[in-house]
Structures are given as structure tokens and as C-alpha cells.
Amino acid sequence: MNGWKKGAGSLGLAALLVSAAWAGTFRISKEALRDKIRGGWAGKVIGCTYGGPTEFRFQGTFIQDYQKLAWTDQAIPWYFKNAPGLYDDVYMNMTFVEVFKKDGLAAPAESLARAFANAPYPLWHANQMGRANIRRGLAPPASGNWRNNPHADDIDFQIEADFAGLMSPGMVAAAAGICDRAGHIMNSGDGWYGGVYVAAMYALAFVSSDVEFIAAEALKVIPEASRFHAVMSDVVRWHRENPGDWKDTWFKVQKTWSEDIGCPEGVFSPFNIDAKINAAWILIGLLYGGGDFGKTLDISARCGDDSDCNPASAGGILGTILGFSKIPESWKAGLGSVEGARFPYMDFSLAELYGFSFDQALGVVTQNGGRVLGEDVLIDQGSIRPVRLEVNFPGLVPTEKKEMDIKVDKEYTVDFVGCGIVVGGEARKIGRPDHVIKAEFSVDGRKAETCDLTTDSQWRRDPLFWVYDLVPGKHRLAVKVLNPSGLAELVIRSAVIYGADAVRK
């Protein structure tokens, strides 16, 4: 294996590289493969549940040591029953797994997008905007491009790319190819790279137990010119410089990389759902966790921000390294009671998910030059090459955020100075039935877009309107309700103004 390093991580050498038939291949038993896939999904669910109570309660700060994070054998069953929306990390993954099961491994992006857009579960941020784009006829990759999705750098694909790595054991290039089809539904640029990187770490978790090696080797798939690569490289370097203090690295990440450019809720706010910084919290948990399952989850959660998604990713990657059989029993408590039950919003269970992923992994192996030899699987790892460079929001910088609470009866105008604007708000129903508001947005007297804004939160458009490519200067945005009624009202909550920054690339 190219770039192999001995003794870099606390877990030592890769235990699974038991034999090699030719350069770049490895052999794993079907039993071990099943165990690792189950461990990956179990670690994902456990980590998500563990961090659920603190999700976005600690923004721009970490959770102090004196605050205990509880874990009981009833945590997973309780969330399954009472707060299933917590598991968007998992049910989004399951949607893609189901499409590959029904349509085969060659399922195109359009099939993945259609299933995602019409699924019954709630979504947020880049996922929700991607859903809205697809339902109005904008197919991937356009649905996830930053010009069409202001949440393009958000964490969304990063939390739901696990399936791509778990169905591509050892094969980073194969995982990245699957991510190309799925990840551009809702993200682009650094937001997409987050998913590619997580999937790559999963793929490598089948062949190495050296966490530092996995972190560095997986980074080869990310373009060096990207900001995402720079953030992860810094985390790896800072860990090597100070392997005993995760908080030191946390502070350095905050100081250097905590700036959010795209997410309308994240600019001018401590709220940070950007993929880069949350990927840093995943990596800090993995590197400083030292192969200890509980410590890894705890550190990733204590880094704050999206504190359920980050330990979910870290737990899934480490769960794949360890295999289900080696995840401590205390952490698996409660999981067994739900494994056979229908997963929230889905038509199949976790136990079935394990089997689907295993079958798909065997399919991807054979598609990429590997072989199934009785009870063993011989995998051709292939080479790792960086995916294409994508840059979101080039040359843009937020300059102002106008907070407001304006009910637009017929028309409302916003004057601003800059080269772009993102308008946040909602179509709010009055009374029982949902309603669609037809709104027209104009800039400087020219109609920019007419759109349907539904009061049904499942299919909402968030944000309401945006434009990034205006000539720098004074502008006027006009919002007009074309079908006023007593059934709904259009509420404007905010307007984020962008200026041109010649320094930002």
C-alpha cells in the first residue's frame, strides 16, 4: 500500500491486511467484512444518539469537562420513538442504499435525487434546499451548486456519505465516484468534499486500524487547493505537534477556520454548520480518541456545534475499524432492541441495512477488479487521485445582515449596497390548510424570479431568494405577492448582504 506508515497511530498496524495476491490488494473474510459494515452503521447510530442532547447548544465553544454527557441503554430506543428526526444522518444514507438495491449499482444521480426529494422525512439546510431545487426541476449537480443553493458549504452530505465508504471497502476512488453522484444533489465545493473525505475514511477503515494514517491517506482524494484540504491538513499537523491536548487544536481551528461565508443562518452568528469546521471536530475526535470508542465519541461531541452528526461520523468510522464485535457492550446497549424494527421514515430495518450494504460492497468489489473467493473477498484497492476542484462563493464576503420581521401583504422593498443578497423567511399558513404563495422577486426594477412558496414545511424553500452576481453598488430588491389571500402570509426574517472581496478566492 502506497504511503504505508508503521506505528503512527495508537492502534498500530492494520490488522486486516492479512495477505496480498498482487500489489494494492488485500484479502478479508466475508465474516470480517460483515462485522465491519455492521460496526460502521452501529457506530453511526450510537454516536448520533450520544450527541443528540447537545446538538447546537454549544456554538463557538466546547463542552466543559465538568458537564457529564449521559449514556443509558434506553437512549437509542427513546430517540427512535420520540425524536426520529435526530436520525437524518441515517435515514438519508438508507435512502441511497435503497436506491442501489432497487436500481442496481449503476443507479444514476437522477434516481438518487428523485428518491431523496420525495422521501417523507424532514430535512434542513443544504438537504432541504436541494430537495426544493429538484422538485422545481433543477437536477444535480445544479441542485447542489452554490449559485442555486446558498447552503452548499453546509454539513449535509458529510453526514450522509457513510454508505459510499461502507459499500467501497478499501476502494477510495470507488467511494469518491459514488459520492459524485449522490453528493452533488445537495452540496458542492467544500460541502461536497466533506462527504468525499468521510467516505474515504470509511473505505480505508476496512484496511487499516491506524487512525492517523487513515486521516492523512483519505485526504489525498481532496484537492490540495481547496480550503477543506487546508483545514484537515492543519488538524492532522496540530495533532502531531501536540497529541496530548485536543483543546489546543480546537482553539487553533476556531481561530483560523471558523469563518462561515455561505449559510444564511451562520454568517454574523456563532451558529456554524459549515462542513469544514464540523469535519475538523470529527477528525479531532478520531485522532485524540486514540482508538477508544467512548473517548472518540466524547471528544467529537464536546467540540460542540453539530454535536450529534460529528460523533456519528467519528463513531461510524471507528466502528468500521473495530467491527461490531469489538465495540464495547456498554455502548451497544439498547441498539439490539431496535435493530430489527422498521427504521424511522423507512420501510426496512437496521438489520436489513447491514445486509444490503454487505451485498453492495461485494458488488462494488467485483466491479473494481476484485474477486469473491469462497468465504474470502480479495479487493483491489486501486489508486487515490484528487477529485476535481470546486470553489464556492469565490470573491464574496458577507458585509451586513438585516434582521427583520416583515409580513408582506402585497409588496416590500429592501435597499442595500453590495453585489449579492440572500433573503430568509417563510410562507406561513393562516388556519388549517396549507397554501402556496406565488411571489415575484425583482432587482432594480427587473424581474429576477417568480417562485411558489409553500406553507408545507416538508417542501419549503429555504432561503426564499438569493442573487450573488450583481454589479457592486446600490440596489433595490422588491418582493411582490401575486396571489394575496387570507390563507397564508409571506414573512421576511432577514437579508444577508454580500460584497466583493478581491482577496478571497
PEDANOR-V138521 format. One record per residue. N is the residue number from 1. RES is the residue in one small letter. SS is DSSP state (hx for helix, st for strand, lp for the rest). PSI is psi in whole degrees, 0 to 359 (999 if undefined). Layout:
N_RES_SS_PSI / N_RES_SS_PSI
This chain:
1_m_lp_127 / 2_n_lp_138 / 3_g_lp_12 / 4_w_lp_134 / 5_k_lp_139 / 6_k_lp_134 / 7_g_lp_15 / 8_a_lp_324 / 9_g_lp_167 / 10_s_lp_342 / 11_l_lp_350 / 12_g_lp_212 / 13_l_lp_159 / 14_a_lp_116 / 15_a_lp_339 / 16_l_lp_346 / 17_l_lp_70 / 18_v_lp_336 / 19_s_lp_159 / 20_a_lp_124 / 21_a_lp_330 / 22_w_lp_167 / 23_a_lp_133 / 24_g_lp_13 / 25_t_st_160 / 26_f_st_157 / 27_r_st_137 / 28_i_st_143 / 29_s_st_153 / 30_k_hx_322 / 31_e_hx_315 / 32_a_hx_322 / 33_l_hx_314 / 34_r_hx_316 / 35_d_hx_321 / 36_k_hx_320 / 37_i_hx_316 / 38_r_hx_320 / 39_g_hx_322 / 40_g_hx_312 / 41_w_hx_320 / 42_a_hx_315 / 43_g_hx_324 / 44_k_hx_310 / 45_v_hx_317 / 46_i_hx_312 / 47_g_hx_320 / 48_c_hx_317 / 49_t_hx_318 / 50_y_hx_318 / 51_g_hx_355 / 52_g_hx_314 / 53_p_lp_341 / 54_t_lp_9 / 55_e_lp_119 / 56_f_lp_20 / 57_r_lp_344 / 58_f_lp_94 / 59_q_lp_120 / 60_g_lp_15 / 61_t_lp_158 / 62_f_lp_166 / 63_i_lp_124 / 64_q_lp_153 / 65_d_lp_327 / 66_y_lp_345 / 67_q_lp_113 / 68_k_lp_139 / 69_l_lp_114 / 70_a_lp_149 / 71_w_lp_125 / 72_t_lp_167 / 73_d_lp_357 / 74_q_lp_357 / 75_a_hx_309 / 76_i_hx_310 / 77_p_hx_324 / 78_w_hx_313 / 79_y_hx_321 / 80_f_hx_319 / 81_k_hx_319 / 82_n_hx_335 / 83_a_lp_60 / 84_p_hx_340 / 85_g_hx_343 / 86_l_hx_329 / 87_y_hx_32 / 88_d_hx_330 / 89_d_hx_323 / 90_v_hx_313 / 91_y_hx_335 / 92_m_hx_316 / 93_n_hx_315 / 94_m_hx_327 / 95_t_hx_315 / 96_f_hx_320 / 97_v_hx_318 / 98_e_hx_321 / 99_v_hx_316 / 100_f_hx_328 / 101_k_hx_317 / 102_k_hx_318 / 103_d_hx_355 / 104_g_lp_169 / 105_l_lp_343 / 106_a_lp_10 / 107_a_lp_127 / 108_p_lp_168 / 109_a_hx_325 / 110_e_hx_321 / 111_s_hx_317 / 112_l_hx_317 / 113_a_hx_320 / 114_r_hx_316 / 115_a_hx_318 / 116_f_hx_314 / 117_a_hx_330 / 118_n_lp_7 / 119_a_lp_154 / 120_p_lp_356 / 121_y_lp_160 / 122_p_lp_149 / 123_l_lp_167 / 124_w_lp_165 / 125_h_hx_231 / 126_a_hx_323 / 127_n_hx_312 / 128_q_hx_321 / 129_m_hx_322 / 130_g_hx_318 / 131_r_hx_313 / 132_a_hx_320 / 133_n_hx_315 / 134_i_hx_320 / 135_r_hx_342 / 136_r_lp_12 / 137_g_lp_10 / 138_l_lp_106 / 139_a_lp_159 / 140_p_lp_148 / 141_p_lp_356 / 142_a_hx_328 / 143_s_hx_335 / 144_g_hx_357 / 145_n_lp_144 / 146_w_lp_333 / 147_r_lp_337 / 148_n_lp_354 / 149_n_lp_97 / 150_p_lp_347 / 151_h_lp_17 / 152_a_lp_332 / 153_d_lp_3 / 154_d_st_174 / 155_i_lp_353 / 156_d_hx_302 / 157_f_hx_334 / 158_q_hx_327 / 159_i_hx_353 / 160_e_lp_22 / 161_a_lp_3 / 162_d_hx_318 / 163_f_hx_323 / 164_a_hx_322 / 165_g_hx_323 / 166_l_hx_335 / 167_m_lp_6 / 168_s_lp_56 / 169_p_lp_119 / 170_g_lp_351 / 171_m_lp_87 / 172_v_hx_318 / 173_a_hx_321 / 174_a_hx_318 / 175_a_hx_318 / 176_a_hx_323 / 177_g_hx_320 / 178_i_hx_320 / 179_c_hx_329 / 180_d_hx_319 / 181_r_hx_317 / 182_a_hx_320 / 183_g_hx_334 / 184_h_lp_1 / 185_i_lp_322 / 186_m_lp_348 / 187_n_lp_167 / 188_s_lp_173 / 189_g_hx_224 / 190_d_hx_329 / 191_g_hx_321 / 192_w_hx_319 / 193_y_hx_327 / 194_g_hx_316 / 195_g_hx_320 / 196_v_hx_317 / 197_y_hx_316 / 198_v_hx_314 / 199_a_hx_321 / 200_a_hx_320 / 201_m_hx_320 / 202_y_hx_312 / 203_a_hx_317 / 204_l_hx_339 / 205_a_hx_345 / 206_f_lp_338 / 207_v_lp_352 / 208_s_lp_145 / 209_s_lp_9 / 210_d_lp_103 / 211_v_hx_320 / 212_e_hx_321 / 213_f_hx_314 / 214_i_hx_314 / 215_a_hx_316 / 216_a_hx_319 / 217_e_hx_320 / 218_a_hx_331 / 219_l_hx_344 / 220_k_hx_341 / 221_v_hx_350 / 222_i_lp_132 / 223_p_lp_134 / 224_e_lp_335 / 225_a_lp_354 / 226_s_lp_153 / 227_r_hx_326 / 228_f_hx_315 / 229_h_hx_320 / 230_a_hx_318 / 231_v_hx_310 / 232_m_hx_322 / 233_s_hx_319 / 234_d_hx_317 / 235_v_hx_315 / 236_v_hx_316 / 237_r_hx_315 / 238_w_hx_327 / 239_h_hx_318 / 240_r_hx_324 / 241_e_hx_328 / 242_n_lp_76 / 243_p_lp_356 / 244_g_lp_359 / 245_d_lp_95 / 246_w_hx_333 / 247_k_hx_329 / 248_d_hx_315 / 249_t_hx_321 / 250_w_hx_312 / 251_f_hx_321 / 252_k_hx_321 / 253_v_hx_314 / 254_q_hx_317 / 255_k_hx_322 / 256_t_hx_326 / 257_w_hx_9 / 258_s_lp_358 / 259_e_lp_131 / 260_d_lp_132 / 261_i_lp_320 / 262_g_lp_304 / 263_c_lp_120 / 264_p_lp_330 / 265_e_lp_341 / 266_g_lp_336 / 267_v_lp_145 / 268_f_lp_37 / 269_s_lp_151 / 270_p_lp_347 / 271_f_lp_127 / 272_n_lp_105 / 273_i_lp_15 / 274_d_st_139 / 275_a_hx_321 / 276_k_hx_309 / 277_i_hx_325 / 278_n_hx_329 / 279_a_hx_326 / 280_a_hx_322 / 281_w_hx_326 / 282_i_hx_312 / 283_l_hx_321 / 284_i_hx_318 / 285_g_hx_316 / 286_l_hx_313 / 287_l_hx_315 / 288_y_hx_347 / 289_g_hx_339 / 290_g_lp_26 / 291_g_lp_356 / 292_d_lp_121 / 293_f_hx_310 / 294_g_hx_319 / 295_k_hx_321 / 296_t_hx_312 / 297_l_hx_317 / 298_d_hx_316 / 299_i_hx_315 / 300_s_hx_319 / 301_a_hx_318 / 302_r_hx_344 / 303_c_lp_344 / 304_g_lp_201 / 305_d_lp_236 / 306_d_lp_74 / 307_s_lp_3 / 308_d_lp_318 / 309_c_hx_321 / 310_n_hx_312 / 311_p_hx_336 / 312_a_hx_314 / 313_s_hx_315 / 314_a_hx_318 / 315_g_hx_323 / 316_g_hx_318 / 317_i_hx_313 / 318_l_hx_325 / 319_g_hx_327 / 320_t_hx_318 / 321_i_hx_311 / 322_l_hx_324 / 323_g_lp_152 / 324_f_hx_321 / 325_s_hx_337 / 326_k_hx_4 / 327_i_lp_130 / 328_p_lp_140 / 329_e_hx_325 / 330_s_hx_331 / 331_w_hx_335 / 332_k_hx_355 / 333_a_lp_129 / 334_g_lp_337 / 335_l_lp_319 / 336_g_hx_331 / 337_s_hx_345 / 338_v_hx_350 / 339_e_hx_325 / 340_g_lp_354 / 341_a_lp_154 / 342_r_st_128 / 343_f_lp_147 / 344_p_lp_130 / 345_y_lp_359 / 346_m_lp_166 / 347_d_lp_13 / 348_f_lp_170 / 349_s_st_172 / 350_l_hx_319 / 351_a_hx_319 / 352_e_hx_324 / 353_l_hx_317 / 354_y_hx_315 / 355_g_hx_318 / 356_f_hx_315 / 357_s_hx_321 / 358_f_hx_312 / 359_d_hx_319 / 360_q_hx_325 / 361_a_hx_317 / 362_l_hx_322 / 363_g_hx_317 / 364_v_hx_323 / 365_v_hx_310 / 366_t_hx_328 / 367_q_hx_334 / 368_n_lp_32 / 369_g_lp_2 / 370_g_lp_180 / 371_r_st_151 / 372_v_st_119 / 373_l_st_86 / 374_g_lp_242 / 375_e_lp_8 / 376_d_st_158 / 377_v_st_125 / 378_l_st_120 / 379_i_st_130 / 380_d_st_109 / 381_q_lp_326 / 382_g_lp_183 / 383_s_lp_163 / 384_i_lp_121 / 385_r_lp_146 / 386_p_lp_142 / 387_v_lp_175 / 388_r_lp_154 / 389_l_lp_128 / 390_e_lp_132 / 391_v_lp_120 / 392_n_lp_146 / 393_f_lp_45 / 394_p_lp_134 / 395_g_lp_6 / 396_l_st_146 / 397_v_st_133 / 398_p_st_134 / 399_t_st_340 / 400_e_st_148 / 401_k_st_116 / 402_k_st_113 / 403_e_st_136 / 404_m_st_171 / 405_d_st_78 / 406_i_st_124 / 407_k_st_117 / 408_v_st_105 / 409_d_lp_310 / 410_k_lp_307 / 411_e_st_148 / 412_y_st_145 / 413_t_st_148 / 414_v_st_121 / 415_d_st_137 / 416_f_st_163 / 417_v_st_121 / 418_g_st_201 / 419_c_lp_4 / 420_g_st_161 / 421_i_st_143 / 422_v_st_123 / 423_v_st_122 / 424_g_st_154 / 425_g_st_202 / 426_e_st_156 / 427_a_st_117 / 428_r_st_127 / 429_k_st_151 / 430_i_lp_113 / 431_g_lp_201 / 432_r_lp_308 / 433_p_lp_148 / 434_d_lp_158 / 435_h_lp_155 / 436_v_st_121 / 437_i_st_128 / 438_k_st_116 / 439_a_st_143 / 440_e_st_128 / 441_f_st_128 / 442_s_st_146 / 443_v_st_122 / 444_d_lp_40 / 445_g_lp_358 / 446_r_st_130 / 447_k_st_126 / 448_a_st_321 / 449_e_st_143 / 450_t_st_127 / 451_c_st_157 / 452_d_st_123 / 453_l_st_107 / 454_t_st_150 / 455_t_lp_352 / 456_d_lp_111 / 457_s_hx_335 / 458_q_hx_327 / 459_w_hx_21 / 460_r_lp_159 / 461_r_lp_124 / 462_d_lp_110 / 463_p_lp_183 / 464_l_lp_321 / 465_f_st_151 / 466_w_st_153 / 467_v_st_138 / 468_y_lp_351 / 469_d_lp_36 / 470_l_lp_156 / 471_v_lp_127 / 472_p_lp_133 / 473_g_st_199 / 474_k_st_139 / 475_h_st_161 / 476_r_st_124 / 477_l_st_131 / 478_a_st_134 / 479_v_st_126 / 480_k_st_130 / 481_v_st_119 / 482_l_lp_341 / 483_n_lp_61 / 484_p_lp_142 / 485_s_lp_176 / 486_g_lp_12 / 487_l_lp_339 / 488_a_st_163 / 489_e_st_145 / 490_l_st_123 / 491_v_st_125 / 492_i_st_121 / 493_r_st_325 / 494_s_st_163 / 495_a_st_116 / 496_v_st_125 / 497_i_st_138 / 498_y_st_143 / 499_g_st_170 / 500_a_st_133 / 501_d_lp_109 / 502_a_lp_341 / 503_v_lp_323 / 504_r_lp_133 / 505_k_lp_999
